[in-house]
Amino acid sequence: MLTTSEKDALYILIAATLGDDLSIRSRKSQFNNRTFDVVEDMIIANMDCNANLRELIVDLLGGSSMLTRGWLKQILKTSKNKIKEMDLHGYGCLVSTKSRWKSAIVTSVIW
């Protein structure tokens, strides 16, 4: 079970990537480990779409290029402020990412 702080941090990252979304925000209290898995997959799949996203991931991982399952949960605790400051809303990336990943995030809380 995730803490409220972990759920808040995860939503900040989702909103930084997809934009503020009421249907996702309203499910924030139901975020779980599957939600972390979906968001990790979303980030990995879209790292090349937006140069700022790539920079954020490199910074969060401390320069490491290795992405192992569970990395997101470990680093979100210390990275909320940095995520809020990033501009990850390149229009093309926003549209393609949201169309591909929004439903996966929403359904991750149902199962």
C-alpha positions in Angstrom: 0.0 0.0 0.0 1.3 3.4 -0.9 1.5 6.3 1.5 -0.3 9.5 0.8 3.0 11.3 0.1 3.9 8.6 -2.5 0.5 9.0 -4.2 0.9 12.8 -4.2 4.4 12.6 -5.7 3.3 10.1 -8.3 0.4 12.4 -9.3 2.8 15.4 -9.6 4.9 13.4 -12.1 1.8 12.2 -14.0 0.5 15.8 -14.2 3.9 17.1 -15.3 3.9 14.6 -18.1 0.2 14.4 -19.2 -1.1 17.7 -17.8 -3.6 18.0 -15.0 -6.3 15.5 -15.6 -9.5 15.2 -13.4 -10.1 11.6 -14.2 -6.6 10.6 -13.0 -6.5 13.1 -10.1 -9.8 11.7 -8.8 -8.3 8.2 -8.6 -5.1 9.4 -6.8 -6.2 7.9 -3.5 -6.4 4.5 -5.3 -2.9 4.6 -6.8 -1.0 1.4 -6.1 2.1 -0.4 -7.2 0.5 -1.2 -10.5 0.1 2.5 -11.1 3.9 3.0 -10.4 4.6 0.2 -13.0 2.4 1.9 -15.6 4.0 5.3 -15.0 7.5 3.8 -15.2 6.6 2.2 -18.5 5.1 5.5 -19.7 8.3 7.4 -18.9 10.6 4.8 -20.4 8.5 4.7 -23.6 8.6 8.5 -24.0 12.1 9.4 -23.0 13.0 10.4 -26.5 9.9 12.4 -27.1 10.9 15.4 -25.0 14.4 16.5 -24.3 13.3 17.9 -20.9 11.9 14.5 -19.9 15.2 12.8 -20.9 17.1 15.4 -18.8 14.8 14.9 -15.8 15.2 11.1 -15.9 19.0 11.4 -16.1 19.0 13.8 -13.2 16.7 11.6 -11.1 18.9 8.6 -11.7 22.0 10.5 -10.9 23.4 10.1 -14.5 22.7 6.3 -14.6 21.3 5.0 -17.8 20.1 1.8 -16.1 16.4 1.6 -15.5 15.4 -1.3 -13.2 11.9 -2.0 -12.0 11.1 0.1 -9.0 13.4 3.0 -9.7 10.5 5.5 -9.8 9.1 4.8 -6.4 12.6 5.1 -4.9 13.4 8.5 -6.3 10.0 10.3 -6.2 10.4 11.0 -2.5 13.2 13.4 -3.1 12.3 14.8 -6.5 8.9 16.4 -6.2 10.2 20.0 -6.4 12.4 19.3 -9.4 9.5 17.8 -11.3 7.3 20.8 -10.6 9.9 23.1 -12.1 10.3 21.1 -15.4 8.5 22.1 -18.5 7.4 18.7 -20.0 4.6 19.9 -22.1 5.8 19.8 -25.7 2.5 19.6 -27.4 3.3 16.6 -29.6 4.6 14.6 -26.6 1.7 15.6 -24.5 -0.9 14.5 -27.0 0.8 11.2 -27.9 1.7 10.3 -24.3 -1.8 11.1 -23.0 -3.5 9.1 -25.8 -1.3 6.1 -25.1 -1.0 6.1 -21.3 -4.0 7.8 -19.7 -6.3 4.7 -19.9 -3.5 2.5 -18.6 -3.0 4.7 -15.5 -6.8 4.9 -14.9 -7.2 1.1 -15.2 -4.2 0.4 -13.0 -6.2 1.5 -9.9 -9.2 -0.8 -10.8 -7.5 -4.2 -10.6 
